[in-house]
Amino acid sequence: MRYDHEFKISDRTVGLNEPTYFIADIASSHDGELSRAKDLIWLAKEAGADCAKFQHFLARDIVSDEGFRSLGGQMAHQSEWKESVYEVFEKYQTPRDWTSGLVEECKKADIEFMTTPYDMAAIELVDPFLKAFKVGSGDVSWPQFIEEICSRNKPVFLATGAADMEEVERAVEAALGKTRQLCLMQCNTNYTGSLENFGNVNLNVLRAFALKYPGMPLGLSDHTPGHAAVLGAVALGACAVEKHFTDDNYRDGPDHPFSMNPVSWRDMVDRTRELELALGDGIKRIEANEVDSSIVQRRCMRLTKDIAAGEVLSETHLEALRPRPEGSVEPFEVDMVIGQPVKAALKKGDALMWEHVD
């Protein structure tokens, strides 16, 4: 294989059969205030996130003001923005001089610091502080950028929103040319928070990814309401989840409406941990907590009448009734005892034990 089946971020392993790795994407929810950004780090930690993630972009290096104005109107989720696309990006960008302060705050809160860089200078800036990188969906078609990030000898989370399989394969090839530590993330980049988006999140793409890249760590970068899609993704094998995070869904800002808050995030984590326990290892067996049930709910062959020692068993002597003590003859075994003599006298209702027959 050209890729690892798991990798470590600090003391956490990301891979199948490991607890789901939760990335709280604070992104622009800091609303341009460093103090808010730091408060959100602590809230994410308390809510059960493994990682507090930011987005290192500068408006001038990610969007073209002229380009968006030439579209003749703002599109998709941006159509609800009160200011131009460029102005919103400029207002909610993460200032470069915040970086060391955010890193230190994450250390204090005992949560992993991560960010998505959106330009080459940002990669250089954040590289010394990161244990893992995230590549945003918008850069899935920029192989040179992917290669630059993946050349840093650190795990990379690669989101694939608004891309088809051919584009995903090209991006993965670029990544694997530089690293073995890749988490491939299904993503739907509609940020409206509409319930209709469940019809487009297409979690079964994770099955396609698993067939194309057997054993590669998979994830979900999700923007649907609540955590139904998260639970589905984990059940399908996702081992990492990224969701946007805020403290108040009603604040003014581009990410607040569709983000998780501390209460909903904690509920998502708790329900996911329950799901992980419920998924098990896939080996069908009588589980430890149902041994007693296997006695009281299953049937064994019991005598319909008294029978003397040496008498030959016939079908009329036996019926299938609960409970089934250990060592008793079960219904699927009845043909093996019909026509056999019993070694001792038995009474009506007795369980027929294997020790009773030859």
N, C-alpha and C positions, 0 to 999 in steps of 0.2 A: 504494500500500500504506500501511496505517496503522502499520506496524511496520518496523523495520530488519532487514535480513537478517544483519547481524553487528554486534557492538559490541566495544569494548575495555575490558579491566580492566587498568589499568597498561599494561604493554607486551605483553600477550597479547590476541589477537583471538579471540573466540568466534563461531564460525559454520561453515558447511559448508566443506569443503576446508581447514580449519585443524586443527592438532593438537588432539585431545580435551582439554578443560579438566577437570582432576581436582580435586574438592573433597573433602578429608579432613574428615569431620564428627567432630570430637573429642567434641562434645556433652558427655555426662556422664561420659566415660571419665577425666576428671580426678579423679573420686572425692572431690571436695571439697578437693583439695590444689592450691594454685597452682603449687607446684614441679613437680607431675606434669603440669599443663596446659602449662607451659613446656617440659618435656622432650618431651612429645608433639608440640609444634610442630616441634622439631628433627627428631624421628623421621619425621614426615610429609614434611618437606622432603627428607630423605635417601632416603626411599622413592619420591620422584618426584611428590609432590602439588604442584599449582600453588597451592593455597589451603588454609589451616587454618581450619576453621569451628567456631564455638561456638554455643551456644543461650542467648540472654538471656531467661530467664524467672524469675519468682518464683512459688513455689508458690501463694501467695495470689491471684495475678493470672491463673493459668492453669487451676486446677482448684478444684472445690468439694468440700471434705471431706465435707460433708453429702450432696452429690449422689452421690458414689461409694459412700458407706456405704449409701445408700438402694437401691442396686442389689442389695443382699443378697449380695454376693460379688464378688470381682475377676474381670474377664473378659479374654479374649484372652491376649496375652503377659503381662499384669499378674497373671494368676492364679498365676504362679510367684513373685511377689514376697513376701518375708517380712514386709514392713511394709505399712501402708496406702498407697494411691496418694498421698495428700497427703504423708505422711511421706517417701516415696521422692523425690517432686519437691522437697521442701524440702531433703532431704539432698544431692541432686545438682544443685541449681540453681547457676548461675554467678554468684557475688557481683558486684554492680555495681562495687565498688571494685577488682576485678581488671582492668577493661577497659583502662585505659591501660597496665598492665603487660603484658597479652597483646599489645596492639598493638605495643609496643616490642620484645617478644621476636620477633614475626613480622618486624619490620624487620631485626633482627639476623640472623635465619635466612634472610632474603631470600625470604620466602613471603608470599603475600597473606593478610591478615586478613579474615575474614568472620564474620558471625553471623546467626542467625535471631532477630529480636526477636519477642516474644509479647505485648507490651502497648505502649500508646502512649508511655509514659514511656521504655521501652527504645528505641523508634525515635529519640526525641530524644537519648538518651544516646549511641547508637552512630553516629548519622548523621555526625558530624564525622570519624570514623575509617574509614569504609567507602568502597570504590570500587564495591561492588555489594551488593545485599540478597538475602536468600533468604526466601521466604514458605513456611512449612511447610504440609503437606497439611491439617492440622487447621483451618487458617484459610481454606480454599478457599471457604467459605460466608459469609465476613465481608467483603463488598465495601467497607465503609467503611475497614476496616483495610488492605485491599489498596490502595485509593486513596491512603491516607495514605503508605504506603511508596513507591508509584509516583510520588508527587508530588515526590520528593526529587531528581529529575533524575539518577538513577543506574540502571544495568542491574539488572534484577530476575529472579531465578530463581523460578519458580512451580511448586511441586510439586502433584500432583493425585491423591494416594492416597485411596482410599475415596470416590471421587466418580464420578458418571456424566457423560456428555458434555454434558448440559444444564447441569450445575453447572460444568463446566469452561468452557463458553462464557460463562456469566455472570461467572465470575472473570476470564476474559480480557478481556471487555468492560470490567470495572471497571479492569483494569490499563491497557488501551490508551486509556482516557479520560484517563490521566495521563502515559503514557510510550510511546515508540516502541521502547524497548530491553527486550525480554522474551525469556526462554528458558523455554519450556513443557516441563515435565518429567513424563514418565510415572512412576508410582510405585505400588507395592503396599505398603500399610502393615500388613503382618503381620511382626512382629519376633521370631518364634520361631526363625528360622534353619533351619526344616524344609526338607528336600529337596522335600516336597510343594508348597512355595511356587512352584516353577518352573512348576507348572500354573496359576498365577494371576498371574504377573508380566505376561503379556499384552503382549509387546513389539510386536506388530502394531498396538497403539494408536498407536504412532509413525507408522505409515502413515496412520491416520485423521487424526492431527494435521496431517501434512504435506499432506493433501488439503484439510483445512479451512482451514489457514493456510499457504499455499505460501511457502516461503522463510524462515519464522520459525525461529530457532534452537531446536532441540529437545534434550532431555536425558533422563537417567534417574537418578532417585533410588532406589537399589537396596538391598534388605535380604536378598536371596537369598544362599546360601553361595557362596563363590568368586567367579569373574568370568566364568562362561559367559554370564550375562545381559548383562553389560557388553559383551562382544564382539558379541553379537547386536544390541544396541542401536546400537553404533557402525556396524555393517554396514547397519543400517536408517536411518542418518542422524543419530543422536544426536551432538552436538558438545560436550556437557558431561556429566560423570558425578559423582554424589555417592555416597559409601559411608562408613559409619561406620568409625572408626579407633581402635585401641587398641594397647598394647604387649604385652598378655597376654590371650588369650581366656578364661583360667581365673580371672581375678580376679572377686571378688564385686561385682556391679553390674548395672544393667539393660541396658546396651548391649554389654558385653564379649563375650558369647557369639556374637553374629552380626556382630561388627565384623571388618574386615580388620586384620591386624597388619603390621608393617614388611616381613616376608618376602613375605606374600601380596599386599600392595599393590604392591611392586616388580614382582612377577611379572605382576600385572594391567596395570601401565603398560607393561612391556616387550612383553607379548603384544599390547596394543592398538597400540603403535607399529608392530609388525610387520604387524598387520591393516591399519592405515592405508596402509602402503606397498603392501600386496597389493591394496587396493581400486582403486587407480589412478584414471584419469579417465573410464573408460567408453568410450573410443574404441578400437575393434577395429583392430589393425594388427599387422604383424610387428614385435615388440619388438627393441630393440637387442641383447639377449642371446640372441636366437634366429635371428639372420640366418644364422649358420653352419648351424643346424639346418634352416632352410628350404632349404638346398642338399643336405645329406646325407640328410635324411629324405623329401624330396619327389622325385617321379619326373619324368623327361622322356622324350621319345621317342628311342629308340636303335635303330641299325641291326641287323637280324637277320642280315644278310649283306652282303658287299661290293656296292657299287653304283657304276656308272661315271658320269662326268660326262654330263649330259643325259638320263640315264635317268629315267623318270617313276615317282614314288613310288606304291606301292600299300600296302594294309593289311598284306600279308605281309612288307613290308620293315621294319616298325616294331613295337616293343614298349615298354611303359612300365616303366622301371627307375630305381632310384636310382644315383647322385646327380643333382641338377638344377643344372647350372652356369648362371650368369646368361646370359640371351640364348638359352637353349635352348627348343625347342618342348615345351609341356606337354601332358598327355593331353587337357585340355579344348579344346585348339587343333588336335587332329589332323585334324579334318575340313577345316581350312583348307589343309593341305599335301598331302592325298591328291590325286593327279592332277597334281601339279606336278613339273616336272623339277628335278633338282639341278644346281647350278652347277659342282660339282667332285666328283671321285671320293671316296667315303667307304668306310671299312672297317667290318666287323662290330664292333658294340660302340660305335662312335662316337656321341656325342650329336648329334642333328639340331639344328643351330643355325638361327635365322632367316636368317642371312647365307648359308646354303647353298641357300635356295630363293628363287624370285621372289615 
